Amino acid sequence: MKLSSLPQFKRNAIRFEQIMRVLAKHGLAEWMRESDPEFLQRLLTSDEGEKLAGRPRPELIRMAITELGTTFIKLGQMLSTRVDLIGEDLAVELAKLQEDTPPDPPETVHETIERELGAPAREVFASFDETPLASASIAQVHRGTLPDGSRVVIKVQHAGIGKIIENDLDVLTAIAGIAEKYSRELRLYQPVRTLAEFRRNLIRELDFGREEQNLEQFRKNFEDDETVRIPAPYPDLSGKTVLTMEEIKGLSVSDRGELEAKGLDAREIARRGVNLFLEMIFRDRFYHADPHPGNLLVLPGNVIGLLDCGMVGYLDRGTQEGFEGLVEGFLLKDGDLLTDCALQLGSPPADLDRDELRGQIEVFIQDHLTGALKDLDLGMVLGSLATIIRHHRIILNPSVSRLIKVLIMLEGTGRRLHPDFKLAELFEPYYRKMTHRRHSPQNVMRRLRRSYRDWDALFKSLPRDLADLLRQARRGTLDVHLEHRRLDAVVNRVAYAMLTAALFLGSTLLWSQQIPPVAWGTSIPGVLGTFASVWLAFHLLRSIHRSGGIGKKPEG
């Protein structure tokens, strides 16, 4: 270890101990017992003095995450989208996490702006309001005006938050490694891989240059749509820790009373807002991933304004096709298609019982998909399907989990505007577009080209691979490694049966040949061996019967 890394190591060690103390205090570190740290004891009260004993486990987890700060709040919010990993109860609880953070003092904000833009705020902006509009976990937002009179908002990153997050991510990586090593249950859910995905997304969110690119991309995608308004960024007044963009004023979609007082049609606003996101998902494959009411404004003319574009989602073509197949399976009530799509969109375990999964999906169809499309509660349906997927330990691709969460949030936001709003009603036109696109000549040709490339690569490599195998076989260096699951009992029974059969045959030969010693004209060894073999055979048959009978399919 370099001497220069010692301060970092010390900070990480101190933070690690703090994290473990908080987890232990909330009763959340059972899986740490085998690693046996000595510092996992503390009084069972929160920082506010609340008693922790008897509280539901999801609530304890949320409280612990809140106490641990920004990085953990972000992690909790990400995990709230992973119903397949953590279950619905915990996902609902983590969705309550709030990002409110005390703002930096004005002098610190001015230092950040000057360091990023190369000039003091008073020289860059005609006016700058030092009182922030809001302060979240990563940044705070201020109003200002440009020399030409344009009104803007300036998003300024909290000083030092990048270093804090990087330290926490290092510690979390170590904790994920411990959890995966010592907890068989947690190992199934790939904590190291999940944290690596979280780390990538959070590092991106720390770079406001990426949010600026997102704004530009969304503006380009909707430049011909007059019902959508996305703030324009100012690249010359932006950087990695400062983002200056056009100010958009409107009513929050969460303020239903004010919308109705202004004579606005809440149902039409809900329809336009949801259609905006469906266009992003199914047309562009690039969408805003945080559609809570605070990020959606209603402007004059029922125009929808979109804010805070730091958190986005992407869909590759394979995931898009899988999700479109899922929607088609819902509409057609096709259990086979839904099963295939669930497996395509996730990573199933090696011992998955496909027949059981399909059976549960058929029951799911009967329970949830028998009514008309307009009556479908999409949030409940997606949640129930995620529960089935989690039960079978199928790990969904992160992009799929994020998309499901966005759709559930969209339906919730729509219902806040209008109680009778049904997201599924708006799916039908997109389903027609999906069907046309999936079966269009261009898409068929694209799939054929992809299949041709795959088969061409196989045929090119096959002769070489076969030649390598033959050479190894001729040299006697070919090794074949086979892994048998749960065959110990089967092999033991086969050996047991063979020994029983040999004893029976040998004993009957002794009996028939009257091999001495003989009593009353009968070979004593032959008789004893025959009865012993019959007893052993009966014992073997009884063992087979207890394990489920001869006709039972082997597991594995």
Buried (B, 14 or more C-beta within 10 A) or exposed (E): EEEEEEEBEEBBEEBBBBBBBBBBBBBBBEBBEEEEBEEBEEEBEBEEEEEBEEBEEBBBBBBBBBBBBBBBBBBBBBBBBBBBBBBBEBBEBBBEBEBEBEBBEBEBBBBBBBEBBEEEBEEBBEEBBEEBBBBBBBBBBBBBBBEEEBEBBBBBBBBEBBEBBBBBBBBBBBBBEBBBBBBEEBBEBBBEBBBBBBBEBBBBBBBBBBBBBBBBBBBEBBEEBEBBBBBBBBEEBBBBBBBBBBBBEBBBBBBBEEBEEEEBBBEEBBBBBBBBBBBBBBEBBBBBBBBBBEBBBBBEEBBBBBBBBBBBBBBEEEBBBBBBBBBBBBBEBBBEBBBBBBBBBBEBEEEEEEEEBBEBBBEBBEEBBEEEBEEBBBBEBBBBBBBBBBEBBBBBBBBBBBBBBBBBBBBBBBBBBBEEBBBBBBBEEBBEEBBEBBEEEEBEEEEEEEEEEEEEEEEEEEEEEEEEEEEEEEEEEEEEEEEEEEEEEEEEBEEBBEEBEEBBEBBBEBBEEEBEEEEEEEBBBBBEBBEBBBEBBEEBEEEBEEEEEEEEEEEE
